[in-house]
């Protein structure tokens, strides 16, 4: 993907600013809240006992490789999983969250309707779908803390909280 720019230091749950170096040494993975025409893209996780949240509805993203930045991680994972090649400029929001497994970075991007026609599904997961943010939040297979991050993003962008 070459030329991935560093994001500036960000406060939890803010818009992305560009140009300054950021310390990305402590995160383990990154996820993308991807809205296409206002619909949330989800990936149905494989149903295997050796992974977290088997069979649940996941966001694109995954584990960090080497010394890559959080942006590079989420962009690489999105391309590997969905065949969608996004740019750093497509990322409009970021939130760092520390949990029992360390720090994760959540990003958001909003693409116009029809962009899903460019998806080439990879070899991880059982399939993908578009659904409303509210349907995700209410779904029995939603990952609860991902629904929380989705609500954080929707609140930040100033629109109605579509997860209620």
C-alpha positions as CSV (number, residue, x, y, z in Angstrom):
1,X,0.0,0.0,0.0
2,X,3.0,2.3,0.3
3,X,2.9,5.9,1.5
4,X,0.8,5.3,4.6
5,X,1.0,8.6,6.5
6,X,1.1,8.8,10.3
7,X,-1.8,10.2,12.2
8,X,-1.2,12.9,14.7
9,X,-1.7,12.2,18.4
10,X,-5.4,11.9,19.0
11,X,-7.7,12.1,22.0
12,X,-10.0,9.1,22.4
13,X,-12.7,9.2,19.8
14,X,-11.7,12.1,17.6
15,X,-11.4,13.0,14.0
16,X,-8.1,12.2,12.4
17,X,-5.5,14.9,11.8
18,X,-2.6,14.3,9.5
19,X,1.1,15.1,9.4
20,X,2.6,14.4,12.9
21,X,4.3,11.2,14.1
22,X,2.3,9.0,16.5
23,X,3.6,6.4,18.9
24,X,1.9,3.2,17.7
25,X,4.0,0.8,19.7
26,X,1.4,-0.5,22.2
27,X,-1.6,-1.6,20.1
28,X,-2.2,-5.2,19.2
29,X,-4.8,-4.8,16.5
30,X,-7.2,-2.5,14.7
31,X,-10.8,-2.6,13.5
32,X,-12.8,-0.6,11.0
33,X,-16.4,0.6,11.4
34,X,-17.2,0.7,7.7
35,X,-20.4,2.4,6.6
36,X,-21.4,2.0,2.9
37,X,-24.4,4.2,2.0
38,X,-25.2,4.4,5.7
39,X,-25.2,0.6,6.2
40,X,-22.7,-1.1,8.4
41,X,-20.5,-3.8,6.8
42,X,-20.1,-6.8,9.0
43,X,-18.2,-10.1,8.5
44,X,-19.5,-13.3,10.0
45,X,-16.5,-14.8,11.9
46,X,-15.5,-18.4,11.4
47,X,-17.2,-20.8,13.8
48,X,-14.1,-22.3,15.4
49,X,-13.4,-22.8,19.1
50,X,-9.8,-21.4,18.8
51,X,-10.9,-17.8,18.0
52,X,-12.6,-15.1,20.1
53,X,-16.3,-14.6,19.3
54,X,-16.7,-17.6,16.9
55,X,-19.7,-17.2,14.5
56,X,-20.3,-13.6,15.6
57,X,-20.6,-10.4,13.5
58,X,-17.2,-8.8,13.2
59,X,-15.8,-5.6,11.8
60,X,-13.0,-5.7,9.2
61,X,-9.6,-5.6,10.8
62,X,-7.3,-7.8,12.8
63,X,-3.9,-8.2,14.4
64,X,-0.9,-6.0,13.9
65,X,2.0,-7.3,11.8
66,X,5.5,-6.2,12.7
67,X,5.9,-2.5,13.4
68,X,3.1,-1.3,11.2
69,X,1.0,1.6,12.4
70,X,-2.6,1.2,13.4
71,X,-3.7,2.9,10.1
72,X,-1.5,0.6,8.1
73,X,-2.9,-2.4,10.0
74,X,-6.6,-1.6,9.5
75,X,-6.1,-0.7,5.8
76,X,-4.1,-3.9,5.1
77,X,-6.7,-6.1,6.9
78,X,-9.6,-4.4,5.1
79,X,-7.9,-5.1,1.7
80,X,-7.1,-8.7,2.7
81,X,-10.6,-9.5,4.0
82,X,-12.7,-7.6,1.5
83,X,-10.6,-6.6,-1.4
84,X,-11.3,-2.9,-0.7
85,X,-8.3,-0.7,-1.0
86,X,-9.0,2.3,1.2
87,X,-6.6,5.2,1.7
88,X,-5.7,6.9,5.0
89,X,-7.8,9.8,3.9
90,X,-10.9,7.5,4.0
91,X,-10.4,7.1,7.8
92,X,-12.5,9.8,9.5
93,X,-12.4,8.8,13.1
94,X,-10.3,6.9,15.6
95,X,-10.6,5.6,19.2
96,X,-8.1,3.7,21.2
97,X,-9.5,1.2,23.7
98,X,-7.5,-0.7,26.3
99,X,-9.0,-4.0,27.4
100,X,-7.9,-7.3,28.9
101,X,-5.9,-8.2,25.8
102,X,-4.2,-4.8,25.5
103,X,-4.9,-1.8,23.3
104,X,-6.9,-1.9,20.2
105,X,-7.6,0.9,17.8
106,X,-11.0,1.4,16.2
107,X,-11.3,3.5,13.0
108,X,-14.4,4.5,10.9
109,X,-14.9,5.2,7.3
110,X,-18.0,6.2,5.3
111,X,-18.2,5.2,1.6
112,X,-21.0,6.0,-0.9
113,X,-23.7,3.5,-1.7
114,X,-22.6,1.0,-4.3
115,X,-19.1,0.6,-3.1
116,X,-20.0,-2.9,-1.8
117,X,-20.0,-4.0,-5.5
118,X,-16.2,-3.8,-5.4
119,X,-15.9,-6.3,-2.5
120,X,-14.0,-9.5,-3.2
121,X,-14.4,-11.6,0.0
122,X,-11.2,-13.1,1.3
123,X,-10.6,-16.5,3.0
124,X,-11.4,-15.5,6.6
125,X,-14.9,-15.6,7.9
126,X,-18.2,-17.1,6.6
127,X,-19.4,-14.2,4.6
128,X,-20.2,-10.5,4.8
129,X,-23.4,-8.4,4.9
130,X,-24.6,-4.8,5.1
131,X,-27.0,-4.0,7.9
132,X,-28.3,-0.9,9.7
133,X,-26.3,0.2,12.8
134,X,-29.5,-0.3,14.9
135,X,-29.9,-3.9,13.6
136,X,-26.2,-4.6,14.5
137,X,-26.6,-3.3,18.0
138,X,-29.7,-5.4,18.6
139,X,-28.4,-8.6,16.9
140,X,-27.7,-11.6,19.1
141,X,-24.4,-12.2,17.3
142,X,-23.1,-8.6,17.6
143,X,-19.9,-8.4,19.6
144,X,-21.0,-6.2,22.5
145,X,-18.0,-4.0,22.8
146,X,-18.0,-3.4,19.1
147,X,-21.6,-2.2,19.3
148,X,-20.4,0.2,22.0
149,X,-17.6,1.5,19.6
150,X,-20.2,1.9,16.8
151,X,-22.4,4.0,19.2
152,X,-19.3,6.1,20.1
153,X,-18.6,6.8,16.4
154,X,-22.3,7.6,15.6
155,X,-22.4,10.0,18.6
156,X,-19.1,11.6,17.6
157,X,-20.2,12.3,14.0
158,X,-23.2,14.2,15.3
159,X,-25.9,12.1,13.8
160,X,-28.6,10.4,15.7
161,X,-27.5,7.4,17.7
162,X,-28.8,4.8,15.3
163,X,-27.9,1.9,17.6
164,X,-30.9,2.6,19.9
